[in-house]
């Protein structure tokens, strides 16, 4: 019997990277591609603010084809839904996708939205990280070698100095008690650049830190990988 063929929604962050790791470890499904939405005006992942070139480098490092959905800015719900439906239709036709996976952890409204959007598409939603205690999950990610940087923080929850920091044990210890260890409530967003899901690290260097639209963003710049 053929394994379910999974398209993974890829935000560029630690949760989607860890979802890929979990799906591959389980062996019950085959991940056949990644799907990322980009803000077309800035050529970056929305909220994470990660440059397209770095997302492309991530896909190469995990060995999967990447589908990019370019969204206008601003983008209405209708335009978003239409663009996503077109991308999913293409993935079904070209990759034989049967399931769509998400890195969501516990937000019920987000899960319900995703499930509703996949109704009548012939695609089944998967949530491989759902319900895992986020304090334990965050430390498991770090202990098993996942490396990521905070590319966006919400200054209502975290000091601006957290922008650009590495997601590691020190950061977890420094997080205020009111902040979810995985940032699931939007306190922070990340860019994953190394770990067991990558064949090699994704090389990037810190760029400018800016405050925009009530968030603090730490840019990352592509860097040629060393052959040393």
NUMI-777777 format. One record per atom (N, C-alpha, C): atom name; residue in one letter; x, y, z; residue number from 1. Coordinates in Angstrom, 2 decimals. Layout:
(CA A (X Y Z) NUM)
...
END
This chain:
(N X (0.85 -1.19 0.00) 1)
(CA X (0.00 0.00 0.00) 1)
(C X (0.88 1.24 0.00) 1)
(N X (0.56 2.20 -0.85) 2)
(CA X (1.35 3.41 -0.93) 2)
(C X (1.16 4.28 0.30) 2)
(N X (2.25 4.92 0.73) 3)
(CA X (2.17 5.82 1.86) 3)
(C X (1.44 7.11 1.46) 3)
(N X (0.74 7.74 2.41) 4)
(CA X (0.18 9.07 2.16) 4)
(C X (1.30 10.02 1.74) 4)
(N X (1.01 10.88 0.78) 5)
(CA X (1.99 11.83 0.27) 5)
(C X (1.64 13.22 0.83) 5)
(N X (2.60 13.79 1.56) 6)
(CA X (2.33 14.96 2.39) 6)
(C X (3.01 16.20 1.84) 6)
(N X (2.25 17.28 1.77) 7)
(CA X (2.78 18.62 1.52) 7)
(C X (2.82 19.32 2.87) 7)
(N X (3.99 19.82 3.25) 8)
(CA X (4.16 20.46 4.55) 8)
(C X (4.15 21.97 4.40) 8)
(N X (3.27 22.64 5.13) 9)
(CA X (3.26 24.10 5.15) 9)
(C X (4.49 24.56 5.93) 9)
(N X (5.33 25.32 5.26) 10)
(CA X (6.69 25.64 5.74) 10)
(C X (6.79 27.13 5.98) 10)
(N X (6.88 27.52 7.25) 11)
(CA X (6.95 28.94 7.60) 11)
(C X (8.37 29.47 7.63) 11)
(N X (9.34 28.55 7.53) 12)
(CA X (10.77 28.79 7.69) 12)
(C X (11.22 28.68 9.13) 12)
(N X (10.27 28.51 10.06) 13)
(CA X (10.59 28.50 11.47) 13)
(C X (10.80 27.12 12.06) 13)
(N X (11.08 27.11 13.36) 14)
(CA X (11.43 25.90 14.06) 14)
(C X (10.30 24.87 14.10) 14)
(N X (9.05 25.32 14.21) 15)
(CA X (7.95 24.37 14.35) 15)
(C X (7.71 23.59 13.06) 15)
(N X (7.75 24.27 11.92) 16)
(CA X (7.58 23.55 10.67) 16)
(C X (8.78 22.64 10.41) 16)
(N X (9.98 23.10 10.79) 17)
(CA X (11.16 22.25 10.64) 17)
(C X (11.04 21.00 11.51) 17)
(N X (10.57 21.19 12.75) 18)
(CA X (10.42 20.05 13.64) 18)
(C X (9.30 19.12 13.17) 18)
(N X (8.25 19.68 12.61) 19)
(CA X (7.17 18.85 12.05) 19)
(C X (7.72 17.94 10.95) 19)
(N X (8.61 18.47 10.11) 20)
(CA X (9.24 17.66 9.07) 20)
(C X (10.03 16.52 9.70) 20)
(N X (10.79 16.83 10.73) 21)
(CA X (11.58 15.80 11.42) 21)
(C X (10.69 14.71 11.98) 21)
(N X (9.61 15.09 12.63) 22)
(CA X (8.70 14.12 13.24) 22)
(C X (8.03 13.25 12.17) 22)
(N X (7.60 13.87 11.09) 23)
(CA X (6.95 13.12 10.02) 23)
(C X (7.91 12.12 9.39) 23)
(N X (9.13 12.53 9.18) 24)
(CA X (10.12 11.62 8.59) 24)
(C X (10.50 10.50 9.55) 24)
(N X (10.59 10.80 10.82) 25)
(CA X (10.93 9.77 11.80) 25)
(C X (9.85 8.70 11.90) 25)
(N X (8.60 9.14 11.82) 26)
(CA X (7.50 8.20 11.98) 26)
(C X (7.46 7.14 10.89) 26)
(N X (7.80 7.53 9.67) 27)
(CA X (7.85 6.58 8.57) 27)
(C X (6.51 6.17 7.99) 27)
(N X (5.42 6.68 8.55) 28)
(CA X (4.10 6.27 8.07) 28)
(C X (3.66 7.05 6.84) 28)
(N X (4.31 8.21 6.60) 29)
(CA X (3.96 9.05 5.47) 29)
(C X (5.23 9.43 4.72) 29)
(N X (5.04 9.94 3.51) 30)
(CA X (6.17 10.45 2.73) 30)
(C X (5.95 11.95 2.49) 30)
(N X (6.85 12.77 3.01) 31)
(CA X (6.79 14.21 2.74) 31)
(C X (7.37 14.45 1.36) 31)
(N X (6.56 15.04 0.47) 32)
(CA X (6.99 15.18 -0.93) 32)
(C X (7.22 16.62 -1.34) 32)
(N X (6.92 17.59 -0.46) 33)
(CA X (7.14 18.97 -0.83) 33)
(C X (6.83 19.92 0.31) 33)
(N X (7.30 21.15 0.14) 34)
(CA X (7.04 22.24 1.09) 34)
(C X (6.22 23.31 0.40) 34)
(N X (5.42 24.02 1.18) 35)
(CA X (4.63 25.13 0.66) 35)
(C X (4.82 26.33 1.58) 35)
(N X (5.22 27.46 0.98) 36)
(CA X (5.47 28.68 1.75) 36)
(C X (4.75 29.85 1.11) 36)
(N X (4.10 30.66 1.92) 37)
(CA X (3.48 31.89 1.41) 37)
(C X (4.44 33.05 1.63) 37)
(N X (4.54 33.90 0.61) 38)
(CA X (5.41 35.07 0.65) 38)
(C X (4.61 36.35 0.49) 38)
(N X (5.02 37.36 1.20) 39)
(CA X (4.51 38.72 0.96) 39)
(C X (5.20 39.22 -0.31) 39)
(N X (4.46 39.32 -1.41) 40)
(CA X (5.06 39.65 -2.69) 40)
(C X (5.68 41.05 -2.71) 40)
(N X (5.15 41.95 -1.90) 41)
(CA X (5.68 43.32 -1.89) 41)
(C X (7.09 43.37 -1.32) 41)
(N X (7.41 42.45 -0.39) 42)
(CA X (8.71 42.47 0.26) 42)
(C X (9.55 41.24 -0.07) 42)
(N X (8.96 40.25 -0.76) 43)
(CA X (9.65 39.01 -1.12) 43)
(C X (10.14 38.29 0.13) 43)
(N X (9.31 38.26 1.15) 44)
(CA X (9.66 37.63 2.42) 44)
(C X (8.47 36.84 2.97) 44)
(N X (8.77 35.90 3.85) 45)
(CA X (7.72 35.18 4.56) 45)
(C X (7.00 36.14 5.51) 45)
(N X (5.71 36.13 5.46) 46)
(CA X (4.93 37.02 6.32) 46)
(C X (5.23 36.73 7.79) 46)
(N X (5.31 37.75 8.60) 47)
(CA X (5.60 37.73 10.04) 47)
(C X (7.03 37.27 10.34) 47)
(N X (7.48 36.18 9.78) 48)
(CA X (8.85 35.74 10.02) 48)
(C X (9.84 36.70 9.35) 48)
(N X (9.41 37.35 8.27) 49)
(CA X (10.22 38.33 7.54) 49)
(C X (11.50 37.72 6.98) 49)
(N X (11.47 36.44 6.70) 50)
(CA X (12.63 35.74 6.14) 50)
(C X (12.66 35.90 4.63) 50)
(N X (13.82 36.20 4.10) 51)
(CA X (13.97 36.42 2.67) 51)
(C X (13.70 35.13 1.88) 51)
(N X (13.15 35.31 0.69) 52)
(CA X (12.84 34.16 -0.17) 52)
(C X (14.08 33.31 -0.43) 52)
(N X (15.23 33.95 -0.66) 53)
(CA X (16.44 33.19 -0.96) 53)
(C X (16.81 32.22 0.16) 53)
(N X (16.53 32.60 1.40) 54)
(CA X (16.84 31.71 2.51) 54)
(C X (15.85 30.55 2.61) 54)
(N X (14.60 30.79 2.26) 55)
(CA X (13.62 29.70 2.24) 55)
(C X (13.98 28.70 1.15) 55)
(N X (14.40 29.20 0.01) 56)
(CA X (14.84 28.32 -1.08) 56)
(C X (16.04 27.49 -0.62) 56)
(N X (16.95 28.12 0.11) 57)
(CA X (18.11 27.39 0.63) 57)
(C X (17.69 26.32 1.65) 57)
(N X (16.69 26.62 2.47) 58)
(CA X (16.18 25.62 3.40) 58)
(C X (15.64 24.40 2.65) 58)
(N X (14.85 24.65 1.62) 59)
(CA X (14.25 23.55 0.86) 59)
(C X (15.34 22.67 0.25) 59)
(N X (16.39 23.30 -0.25) 60)
(CA X (17.51 22.53 -0.80) 60)
(C X (18.17 21.69 0.28) 60)
(N X (18.30 22.25 1.48) 61)
(CA X (18.98 21.56 2.58) 61)
(C X (18.17 20.39 3.13) 61)
(N X (16.84 20.43 2.97) 62)
(CA X (16.03 19.29 3.41) 62)
(C X (15.69 18.37 2.24) 62)
(N X (16.10 18.76 1.03) 63)
(CA X (15.93 17.90 -0.13) 63)
(C X (14.51 17.75 -0.63) 63)
(N X (13.74 18.84 -0.58) 64)
(CA X (12.35 18.78 -1.02) 64)
(C X (12.03 19.93 -1.96) 64)
(N X (11.15 19.70 -2.93) 65)
(CA X (10.70 20.80 -3.80) 65)
(C X (9.88 21.80 -3.02) 65)
(N X (10.00 23.06 -3.40) 66)
(CA X (9.32 24.16 -2.69) 66)
(C X (8.31 24.84 -3.60) 66)
(N X (7.08 24.93 -3.12) 67)
(CA X (6.06 25.71 -3.81) 67)
(C X (5.92 27.05 -3.10) 67)
(N X (6.11 28.13 -3.84) 68)
(CA X (6.00 29.47 -3.29) 68)
(C X (4.68 30.10 -3.74) 68)
(N X (3.94 30.60 -2.79) 69)
(CA X (2.67 31.29 -3.07) 69)
(C X (2.90 32.77 -2.81) 69)
(N X (2.89 33.58 -3.86) 70)
(CA X (3.15 35.01 -3.74) 70)
(C X (1.82 35.73 -3.49) 70)
(N X (1.72 36.34 -2.32) 71)
(CA X (0.49 37.02 -1.92) 71)
(C X (0.67 38.53 -2.02) 71)
(N X (-0.34 39.23 -2.51) 72)
(CA X (-0.24 40.70 -2.56) 72)
(C X (-0.30 41.28 -1.16) 72)
(N X (0.13 42.53 -1.04) 73)
(CA X (0.05 43.23 0.24) 73)
(C X (-0.60 44.58 0.03) 73)
(N X (-1.71 44.85 0.73) 74)
(CA X (-2.41 43.93 1.63) 74)
(C X (-3.12 42.81 0.88) 74)
(N X (-3.50 41.77 1.61) 75)
(CA X (-4.12 40.61 0.98) 75)
(C X (-5.43 40.29 1.69) 75)
(N X (-6.51 40.26 0.93) 76)
(CA X (-7.81 39.93 1.50) 76)
(C X (-7.91 38.43 1.74) 76)
(N X (-8.86 38.02 2.57) 77)
(CA X (-9.08 36.60 2.82) 77)
(C X (-9.44 35.88 1.53) 77)
(N X (-10.19 36.55 0.67) 78)
(CA X (-10.60 35.93 -0.59) 78)
(C X (-9.41 35.65 -1.49) 78)
(N X (-8.50 36.64 -1.59) 79)
(CA X (-7.31 36.43 -2.41) 79)
(C X (-6.41 35.35 -1.83) 79)
(N X (-6.29 35.34 -0.51) 80)
(CA X (-5.46 34.32 0.14) 80)
(C X (-6.02 32.93 -0.13) 80)
(N X (-7.32 32.77 0.09) 81)
(CA X (-7.94 31.46 -0.11) 81)
(C X (-7.80 30.99 -1.56) 81)
(N X (-7.98 31.90 -2.50) 82)
(CA X (-7.87 31.53 -3.92) 82)
(C X (-6.45 31.11 -4.27) 82)
(N X (-5.47 31.84 -3.76) 83)
(CA X (-4.08 31.52 -4.05) 83)
(C X (-3.68 30.17 -3.44) 83)
(N X (-4.13 29.93 -2.23) 84)
(CA X (-3.82 28.67 -1.58) 84)
(C X (-4.50 27.50 -2.26) 84)
(N X (-5.74 27.70 -2.65) 85)
(CA X (-6.46 26.61 -3.33) 85)
(C X (-5.78 26.26 -4.65) 85)
(N X (-5.34 27.27 -5.39) 86)
(CA X (-4.63 27.02 -6.65) 86)
(C X (-3.33 26.26 -6.40) 86)
(N X (-2.61 26.64 -5.36) 87)
(CA X (-1.35 25.95 -5.04) 87)
(C X (-1.60 24.50 -4.65) 87)
(N X (-2.64 24.26 -3.88) 88)
(CA X (-2.95 22.90 -3.46) 88)
(C X (-3.42 22.05 -4.64) 88)
(N X (-4.20 22.64 -5.53) 89)
(CA X (-4.62 21.92 -6.74) 89)
(C X (-3.41 21.49 -7.56) 89)
(N X (-2.44 22.40 -7.68) 90)
(CA X (-1.23 22.09 -8.43) 90)
(C X (-0.43 20.99 -7.75) 90)
(N X (-0.34 21.04 -6.42) 91)
(CA X (0.40 20.02 -5.67) 91)
(C X (-0.26 18.65 -5.81) 91)
(N X (-1.57 18.62 -5.83) 92)
(CA X (-2.26 17.35 -6.05) 92)
(C X (-1.95 16.79 -7.43) 92)
(N X (-1.98 17.66 -8.43) 93)
(CA X (-1.76 17.21 -9.80) 93)
(C X (-0.32 16.83 -10.07) 93)
(N X (0.63 17.64 -9.56) 94)
(CA X (2.04 17.45 -9.91) 94)
(C X (2.78 16.51 -8.97) 94)
(N X (2.40 16.51 -7.68) 95)
(CA X (3.13 15.73 -6.68) 95)
(C X (2.31 14.57 -6.12) 95)
(N X (1.05 14.47 -6.52) 96)
(CA X (0.21 13.41 -5.98) 96)
(C X (-0.07 13.55 -4.50) 96)
(N X (-0.13 14.79 -4.03) 97)
(CA X (-0.32 15.06 -2.61) 97)
(C X (-1.70 14.57 -2.15) 97)
(N X (-1.71 13.90 -1.00) 98)
(CA X (-2.97 13.42 -0.40) 98)
(C X (-3.25 14.08 0.94) 98)
(N X (-2.20 14.60 1.59) 99)
(CA X (-2.33 15.20 2.92) 99)
(C X (-1.56 16.52 2.97) 99)
(N X (-2.00 17.40 3.86) 100)
(CA X (-1.29 18.67 4.10) 100)
(C X (-0.99 18.75 5.59) 100)
(N X (0.29 18.96 5.93) 101)
(CA X (0.70 18.99 7.34) 101)
(C X (1.01 20.42 7.78) 101)
(N X (0.77 20.67 9.06) 102)
(CA X (0.98 21.98 9.66) 102)
(C X (1.74 21.81 10.97) 102)
(N X (2.52 22.83 11.34) 103)
(CA X (3.29 22.79 12.57) 103)
(C X (2.59 23.40 13.77) 103)
(N X (1.28 23.52 13.71) 104)
(CA X (0.53 24.14 14.82) 104)
(C X (0.62 23.28 16.08) 104)
(N X (0.55 23.97 17.24) 105)
(CA X (0.76 23.29 18.51) 105)
(C X (-0.50 23.17 19.37) 105)
(N X (-1.26 24.29 19.52) 106)
(CA X (-2.42 24.17 20.41) 106)
(C X (-3.53 25.18 20.14) 106)
(N X (-3.39 26.08 19.19) 107)
(CA X (-4.43 27.09 18.97) 107)
(C X (-5.61 26.48 18.21) 107)
(N X (-6.69 26.29 18.91) 108)
(CA X (-7.85 25.59 18.36) 108)
(C X (-8.46 26.32 17.17) 108)
(N X (-8.51 27.67 17.21) 109)
(CA X (-9.13 28.41 16.12) 109)
(C X (-8.33 28.29 14.84) 109)
(N X (-7.00 28.26 14.95) 110)
(CA X (-6.16 28.10 13.76) 110)
(C X (-6.36 26.71 13.16) 110)
(N X (-6.39 25.71 14.01) 111)
(CA X (-6.60 24.35 13.51) 111)
(C X (-7.96 24.23 12.82) 111)
(N X (-9.00 24.77 13.44) 112)
(CA X (-10.33 24.70 12.85) 112)
(C X (-10.37 25.40 11.50) 112)
(N X (-9.69 26.54 11.38) 113)
(CA X (-9.62 27.26 10.11) 113)
(C X (-8.97 26.40 9.04) 113)
(N X (-7.87 25.77 9.37) 114)
(CA X (-7.17 24.94 8.38) 114)
(C X (-8.03 23.75 7.96) 114)
(N X (-8.67 23.12 8.92) 115)
(CA X (-9.51 21.98 8.61) 115)
(C X (-10.68 22.39 7.73) 115)
(N X (-11.26 23.54 8.03) 116)
(CA X (-12.39 24.02 7.23) 116)
(C X (-11.98 24.29 5.79) 116)
(N X (-10.78 24.88 5.61) 117)
(CA X (-10.31 25.22 4.26) 117)
(C X (-9.98 23.99 3.43) 117)
(N X (-9.67 22.88 4.07) 118)
(CA X (-9.34 21.66 3.33) 118)
(C X (-10.55 20.79 3.06) 118)
(N X (-11.70 21.15 3.61) 119)
(CA X (-12.91 20.39 3.31) 119)
(C X (-13.21 20.45 1.81) 119)
(N X (-13.62 19.32 1.28) 120)
(CA X (-14.01 19.21 -0.14) 120)
(C X (-12.85 19.42 -1.10) 120)
(N X (-11.61 19.29 -0.61) 121)
(CA X (-10.46 19.38 -1.51) 121)
(C X (-9.88 18.01 -1.83) 121)
(N X (-10.31 16.98 -1.08) 122)
(CA X (-9.71 15.67 -1.24) 122)
(C X (-8.41 15.53 -0.46) 122)
(N X (-8.04 16.56 0.31) 123)
(CA X (-6.81 16.55 1.09) 123)
(C X (-7.12 16.43 2.57) 123)
(N X (-6.30 15.66 3.27) 124)
(CA X (-6.49 15.43 4.70) 124)
(C X (-5.46 16.24 5.50) 124)
(N X (-5.89 17.01 6.50) 125)
(CA X (-4.93 17.76 7.31) 125)
(C X (-4.22 16.88 8.32) 125)
(N X (-2.95 17.20 8.58) 126)
(CA X (-2.17 16.51 9.60) 126)
(C X (-1.55 17.54 10.53) 126)
(N X (-1.51 17.22 11.82) 127)
(CA X (-0.93 18.11 12.83) 127)
(C X (0.02 17.28 13.70) 127)
(N X (1.23 17.01 13.22) 128)
(CA X (2.12 16.07 13.91) 128)
(C X (2.61 16.54 15.27) 128)
(N X (2.54 17.84 15.57) 129)
(CA X (3.01 18.35 16.85) 129)
(C X (1.88 18.70 17.80) 129)
(N X (0.66 18.46 17.39) 130)
(CA X (-0.49 18.96 18.12) 130)
(C X (-0.54 18.40 19.55) 130)
(N X (-0.75 19.30 20.51) 131)
(CA X (-0.97 18.91 21.89) 131)
(C X (0.28 18.57 22.68) 131)
(N X (1.46 18.64 22.06) 132)
(CA X (2.69 18.38 22.80) 132)
(C X (2.95 19.52 23.78) 132)
(N X (3.31 19.25 25.02) 133)
(CA X (3.61 20.33 25.97) 133)
(C X (4.75 21.19 25.43) 133)
(N X (4.52 22.48 25.29) 134)
(CA X (5.49 23.31 24.59) 134)
(C X (6.78 23.52 25.38) 134)
(N X (6.74 23.43 26.70) 135)
(CA X (7.98 23.54 27.45) 135)
(C X (8.89 22.35 27.19) 135)
(N X (8.30 21.17 27.16) 136)
(CA X (9.07 19.95 26.87) 136)
(C X (9.52 19.95 25.41) 136)
(N X (8.61 20.34 24.51) 137)
(CA X (8.93 20.35 23.09) 137)
(C X (10.08 21.29 22.79) 137)
(N X (10.05 22.49 23.35) 138)
(CA X (11.10 23.46 23.08) 138)
(C X (12.46 22.92 23.50) 138)
(N X (12.54 22.30 24.66) 139)
(CA X (13.82 21.77 25.13) 139)
(C X (14.25 20.55 24.31) 139)
(N X (13.29 19.76 23.86) 140)
(CA X (13.62 18.62 23.00) 140)
(C X (14.22 19.10 21.68) 140)
(N X (13.66 20.15 21.11) 141)
(CA X (14.20 20.70 19.88) 141)
(C X (15.67 21.09 20.07) 141)
(N X (15.93 21.82 21.14) 142)
(CA X (17.29 22.30 21.40) 142)
(C X (18.23 21.13 21.66) 142)
(N X (17.80 20.18 22.48) 143)
(CA X (18.65 19.06 22.85) 143)
(C X (18.98 18.16 21.67) 143)
(N X (18.07 18.09 20.70) 144)
(CA X (18.31 17.23 19.54) 144)
(C X (18.94 17.98 18.36) 144)
(N X (19.39 19.20 18.61) 145)
(CA X (20.23 19.87 17.63) 145)
(C X (19.56 20.86 16.71) 145)
(N X (18.27 21.15 16.92) 146)
(CA X (17.64 22.18 16.10) 146)
(C X (18.24 23.54 16.45) 146)
(N X (18.61 24.30 15.42) 147)
(CA X (19.15 25.64 15.63) 147)
(C X (18.30 26.63 14.85) 147)
(N X (17.96 27.74 15.50) 148)
(CA X (17.12 28.75 14.88) 148)
(C X (17.44 30.10 15.49) 148)
(N X (17.06 31.14 14.77) 149)
(CA X (17.21 32.51 15.28) 149)
(C X (15.85 33.19 15.33) 149)
(N X (15.66 34.05 16.30) 150)
(CA X (14.43 34.83 16.39) 150)
(C X (14.49 35.97 15.38) 150)
(N X (13.60 35.94 14.41) 151)
(CA X (13.59 36.95 13.36) 151)
(C X (12.53 38.02 13.58) 151)
(N X (11.58 37.75 14.46) 152)
(CA X (10.52 38.70 14.75) 152)
(C X (10.08 38.51 16.19) 152)
(N X (9.95 39.60 16.92) 153)
(CA X (9.41 39.51 18.27) 153)
(C X (8.33 40.57 18.44) 153)
(N X (7.38 40.26 19.31) 154)
(CA X (6.33 41.19 19.66) 154)
(C X (6.77 41.92 20.93) 154)
(N X (7.12 43.20 20.84) 155)
(CA X (7.65 43.91 22.01) 155)
(C X (6.63 44.09 23.14) 155)
(N X (5.39 43.75 22.89) 156)
(CA X (4.40 43.76 23.98) 156)
(C X (4.64 42.61 24.95) 156)
(N X (5.40 41.60 24.46) 157)
(CA X (5.63 40.41 25.28) 157)
(C X (7.10 40.17 25.60) 157)
(N X (7.98 40.66 24.74) 158)
(CA X (9.41 40.43 24.92) 158)
(C X (10.19 41.72 24.68) 158)
(N X (11.29 41.94 25.39) 159)
(CA X (12.15 43.09 25.09) 159)
(C X (12.72 42.99 23.68) 159)
(N X (12.96 44.12 23.06) 160)
(CA X (13.48 44.16 21.71) 160)
(C X (14.81 43.44 21.58) 160)
(N X (15.55 43.32 22.69) 161)
(CA X (16.86 42.68 22.66) 161)
(C X (16.79 41.19 22.31) 161)
(N X (15.61 40.59 22.37) 162)
(CA X (15.46 39.18 22.01) 162)
(C X (15.54 38.98 20.49) 162)
(N X (15.26 40.01 19.71) 163)
(CA X (15.30 39.90 18.25) 163)
(C X (16.72 39.55 17.81) 163)
(N X (16.84 38.50 17.03) 164)
(CA X (18.13 38.05 16.54) 164)
(C X (18.81 37.01 17.40) 164)
(N X (18.28 36.75 18.59) 165)
(CA X (18.91 35.75 19.46) 165)
(C X (18.72 34.33 18.94) 165)
(N X (19.59 33.45 19.35) 166)
(CA X (19.49 32.04 19.00) 166)
(C X (18.48 31.35 19.91) 166)
(N X (17.69 30.48 19.33) 167)
(CA X (16.74 29.68 20.10) 167)
(C X (17.52 28.55 20.77) 167)
(N X (17.90 28.76 22.01) 168)
(CA X (18.72 27.78 22.72) 168)
(C X (18.31 27.73 24.19) 168)
(N X (19.06 26.96 24.97) 169)
(CA X (18.72 26.80 26.39) 169)
(C X (18.74 28.13 27.13) 169)
(N X (19.74 28.97 26.80) 170)
(CA X (19.83 30.26 27.45) 170)
(C X (18.61 31.12 27.18) 170)
(N X (18.15 31.10 25.94) 171)
(CA X (16.96 31.88 25.60) 171)
(C X (15.74 31.35 26.35) 171)
(N X (15.58 30.04 26.39) 172)
(CA X (14.43 29.46 27.08) 172)
(C X (14.43 29.85 28.56) 172)
(N X (15.60 29.89 29.16) 173)
(CA X (15.69 30.28 30.56) 173)
(C X (15.39 31.75 30.77) 173)
(N X (15.65 32.58 29.74) 174)
(CA X (15.43 34.02 29.86) 174)
(C X (14.00 34.46 29.53) 174)
(N X (13.21 33.57 28.93) 175)
(CA X (11.86 33.96 28.54) 175)
(C X (11.02 34.26 29.78) 175)
(N X (10.24 35.34 29.75) 176)
(CA X (9.30 35.60 30.85) 176)
(C X (8.31 34.44 31.00) 176)
(N X (7.84 34.24 32.20) 177)
(CA X (6.92 33.13 32.47) 177)
(C X (5.63 33.24 31.67) 177)
(N X (5.28 34.45 31.24) 178)
(CA X (4.04 34.67 30.48) 178)
(C X (4.19 34.33 29.00) 178)
(N X (5.41 34.05 28.55) 179)
(CA X (5.66 33.78 27.13) 179)
(C X (5.72 32.27 26.88) 179)
(N X (5.00 31.80 25.88) 180)
(CA X (5.04 30.38 25.55) 180)
(C X (6.45 30.02 25.07) 180)
(N X (7.01 28.90 25.54) 181)
(CA X (8.38 28.54 25.16) 181)
(C X (8.59 28.36 23.66) 181)
(N X (7.51 28.05 22.94) 182)
(CA X (7.60 27.92 21.49) 182)
(C X (7.07 29.15 20.75) 182)
(N X (6.65 30.17 21.50) 183)
(CA X (6.13 31.37 20.88) 183)
(C X (4.82 31.15 20.14) 183)
(N X (4.05 30.18 20.57) 184)
(CA X (2.85 29.80 19.82) 184)
(C X (1.77 30.87 19.83) 184)
(N X (1.82 31.77 20.80) 185)
(CA X (0.83 32.86 20.84) 185)
(C X (1.29 34.09 20.06) 185)
(N X (2.33 33.93 19.25) 186)
(CA X (2.82 35.03 18.43) 186)
(C X (3.85 35.91 19.11) 186)
(N X (4.38 35.46 20.24) 187)
(CA X (5.37 36.27 20.95) 187)
(C X (6.66 36.42 20.15) 187)
(N X (7.01 35.39 19.39) 188)
(CA X (8.19 35.46 18.54) 188)
(C X (8.08 34.46 17.40) 188)
(N X (8.86 34.72 16.34) 189)
(CA X (8.94 33.84 15.18) 189)
(C X (10.40 33.59 14.86) 189)
(N X (10.68 32.47 14.21) 190)
(CA X (12.06 32.06 14.03) 190)
(C X (12.40 31.66 12.60) 190)
(N X (13.69 31.53 12.36) 191)
(CA X (14.24 30.94 11.14) 191)
(C X (15.12 29.77 11.54) 191)
(N X (14.77 28.56 11.10) 192)
(CA X (15.55 27.37 11.42) 192)
(C X (16.67 27.22 10.40) 192)
(N X (17.91 27.01 10.90) 193)
(CA X (19.02 26.94 9.96) 193)
(C X (19.88 25.68 10.11) 193)
(N X (19.60 24.86 11.10) 194)
(CA X (20.36 23.61 11.25) 194)
(C X (19.56 22.66 12.12) 194)
(N X (19.91 21.39 12.03) 195)
(CA X (19.22 20.40 12.83) 195)
(C X (19.11 19.08 12.11) 195)
(N X (18.48 18.09 12.73) 196)
(CA X (18.42 16.75 12.15) 196)
(C X (17.59 16.65 10.87) 196)
(N X (16.81 17.67 10.57) 197)
(CA X (16.02 17.64 9.33) 197)
(C X (16.80 18.19 8.13) 197)
(N X (17.96 18.81 8.37) 198)
(CA X (18.76 19.41 7.32) 198)
(C X (19.95 18.53 6.97) 198)
(N X (20.26 18.42 5.68) 199)
(CA X (21.46 17.70 5.25) 199)
(C X (22.71 18.51 5.55) 199)
(N X (22.57 19.81 5.61) 200)
(CA X (23.67 20.71 5.95) 200)
(C X (23.07 22.01 6.47) 200)
(N X (23.84 22.79 7.23) 201)
(CA X (23.30 24.05 7.74) 201)
(C X (22.99 25.02 6.62) 201)
(N X (22.00 25.88 6.86) 202)
(CA X (21.67 26.98 5.94) 202)
(C X (22.43 28.20 6.43) 202)
(N X (23.36 28.66 5.63) 203)
(CA X (24.26 29.71 6.07) 203)
(C X (23.61 31.08 5.91) 203)
(N X (23.60 31.83 7.01) 204)
(CA X (23.03 33.18 7.00) 204)
(C X (23.76 34.01 8.03) 204)
(N X (23.80 35.30 7.82) 205)
(CA X (24.45 36.19 8.76) 205)
(C X (23.48 37.28 9.22) 205)
(N X (23.66 37.77 10.44) 206)
(CA X (22.74 38.78 10.96) 206)
(C X (22.77 40.05 10.13) 206)
(N X (21.59 40.64 9.96) 207)
(CA X (21.46 41.91 9.27) 207)
(C X (20.92 42.97 10.22) 207)
(N X (20.19 43.89 9.66) 208)
(CA X (19.68 45.03 10.43) 208)
(C X (18.51 44.62 11.32) 208)
(N X (18.42 45.23 12.47) 209)
(CA X (17.26 45.07 13.36) 209)
(C X (16.43 46.34 13.27) 209)
(N X (15.15 46.17 12.93) 210)
(CA X (14.29 47.34 12.74) 210)
(C X (12.96 47.12 13.46) 210)
(N X (12.33 48.21 13.84) 211)
(CA X (10.98 48.16 14.40) 211)
(C X (10.01 48.65 13.34) 211)
(N X (9.00 47.84 13.03) 212)
(CA X (8.06 48.19 11.97) 212)
(C X (6.71 47.54 12.27) 212)
(N X (5.64 48.31 12.08) 213)
(CA X (4.28 47.78 12.27) 213)
(C X (4.10 47.13 13.64) 213)
(N X (4.70 47.75 14.66) 214)
(CA X (4.56 47.33 16.05) 214)
(C X (5.29 46.03 16.39) 214)
(N X (6.20 45.58 15.51) 215)
(CA X (7.02 44.41 15.78) 215)
(C X (8.49 44.78 15.59) 215)
(N X (9.37 43.97 16.15) 216)
(CA X (10.80 44.15 15.96) 216)
(C X (11.31 42.99 15.12) 216)
(N X (11.96 43.32 14.00) 217)
(CA X (12.43 42.32 13.05) 217)
(C X (13.96 42.31 13.01) 217)
(N X (14.54 41.12 13.05) 218)
(CA X (15.98 40.94 12.90) 218)
(C X (16.23 40.28 11.56) 218)
(N X (16.76 41.03 10.62) 219)
(CA X (16.98 40.52 9.28) 219)
(C X (18.11 39.49 9.27) 219)
(N X (18.02 38.55 8.34) 220)
(CA X (19.09 37.60 8.09) 220)
(C X (19.47 37.70 6.62) 220)
(N X (20.76 37.70 6.36) 221)
(CA X (21.28 37.85 5.01) 221)
(C X (21.89 36.53 4.55) 221)
(N X (21.58 36.12 3.32) 222)
(CA X (22.21 34.90 2.79) 222)
(C X (23.73 35.05 2.78) 222)
(N X (24.41 33.94 3.04) 223)
(CA X (25.88 33.94 3.04) 223)
(C X (26.34 32.69 2.33) 223)
(N X (27.32 32.82 1.47) 224)
(CA X (27.84 31.66 0.75) 224)
(C X (28.41 30.66 1.75) 224)
(N X (28.06 29.39 1.55) 225)
(CA X (28.57 28.38 2.44) 225)
(C X (30.05 28.17 2.22) 225)
(N X (30.74 27.98 3.31) 226)
(CA X (32.18 27.75 3.23) 226)
(C X (32.47 26.32 2.78) 226)
(N X (33.49 26.15 1.97) 227)
(CA X (33.90 24.82 1.55) 227)
(C X (34.97 24.24 2.46) 227)
(N X (35.28 24.98 3.49) 228)
(CA X (36.35 24.52 4.39) 228)
(C X (35.90 23.30 5.20) 228)
END
